Amino acid sequence: MLVFSDLEDQSGIWKDTRDLFSSDFLYNSKDSEYNDEIYLDALDDIQDRVWECGGGKISAYGLPTSRNREKVTNVIRREKAYNRERLSEEVAEKSPMLNEKQRIVYDTIMTYVNGRDNNQVGAAGSNGFFLAAPGGTGKSFLLNLILDTVRSQGRIAPAVASLGIAATVLHGGRTARNMFKIPIMEYNEVRACSIKRNTETAKLLLMTTVLVWDEVVMANKNTLASLDCTMRDILWVPAFMGGVPFVCAGNLRQILPVIRGGGKNDKLIQCLKSSWSG
Ligand SMILES: Nc1ncnc2c1ncn2[C@@H]1O[C@H](COP(=O)(O)OP(=O)(O)OP(=O)(O)O)[C@@H](O)[C@H]1O
């Protein structure tokens, strides 16, 4: 809204809503009340997002100046900023709530993730997990518990979803396109993501313990292929997603990818289920 809309009285809006904008940072901090540091964290986050969508300094839009940082979207800082104590409490509270099937999935994935050394391929079994289940059966609940568990151990677990609204349900979720700079591709085209070596995002992928993608069925299969070939390239490992444990979830009975001007066949061809091999 700051970049693309003509908002009036941005500084007034910030004053009225800054607690709402900063609530995640308060939750993840050791403080119990809002303070200037928490507001600065929120302003840094807003600044990162404004830069991501091509805007300038937020002070130019009438918001208070954020910290005087370089123009870097520091994805690693964001992924490491979780309050491990609070996450451990959350895991201790939510873990006993898993039902029998969720427990089997959680244990299988966590055993795989914990059983392999960070950033090394070699644990037995496939590193790809696909939770296919009807809506409302607790897929996101389970993904969030996996994310909280891994992050409470101080390890990195980026979480993405195919659409913005789905990303809001995931803890620390972002859209896959935004996180991995997945290019807009023609029908049946696969191009690598715009992630250069030595960038923050490339370093993040090298540090990743587990990668989570919710509502994956809504994504065109080319976007997953794009991420797959990028991960293989950046990690220099010729295995699926560069060997990084990849957990995705979706419901094949829900919304298939949208193909502009396409018919049912096109949707089925571009769906994850008729995906690539290798
Ligand atoms: N084991 C559980 N204990 C308590 N609540 C749960 C449990 N599993 C899921 N829920 C709750 O059930 C609701 C639906 O779960 P969730 O959103 O994870 O389902 P979903 O399979 O991801 O649905 P959709 O595919 O429609 O996104 C949520 O409110 C979630 O908190």
The ligand as an ORCA input file, in Angstrom:
! r2SCAN-3c Opt
* xyz 0 1
  N      -4.165    -32.117     16.466
  C      -4.868    -30.997     16.532
  N      -5.290    -30.522     17.716
  C      -6.015    -29.387     17.804
  N      -6.398    -28.652     16.755
  C      -6.009    -29.064     15.535
  C      -5.236    -30.255     15.358
  N      -5.027    -30.419     14.019
  C      -5.626    -29.378     13.413
  N      -6.213    -28.578     14.309
  C      -6.994    -27.367     14.027
  O      -7.911    -27.681     12.985
  C      -8.080    -26.566     12.123
  C      -7.775    -26.996     10.693
  O      -6.409    -27.381     10.630
  P      -5.453    -26.925      9.456
  O      -5.712    -25.513      9.044
  O      -4.068    -27.264      9.858
  O      -5.970    -27.897      8.297
  P      -5.487    -28.021      6.797
  O      -5.466    -29.466      6.477
  O      -4.196    -27.281      6.602
  O      -6.655    -27.309      6.019
  P      -6.655    -26.662      4.531
  O      -6.163    -27.710      3.573
  O      -8.071    -26.266      4.279
  O      -5.714    -25.487      4.617
  C      -7.153    -25.478     12.631
  O      -7.898    -24.593     13.438
  C      -6.140    -26.228     13.476
  O      -5.605    -25.429     14.521
*
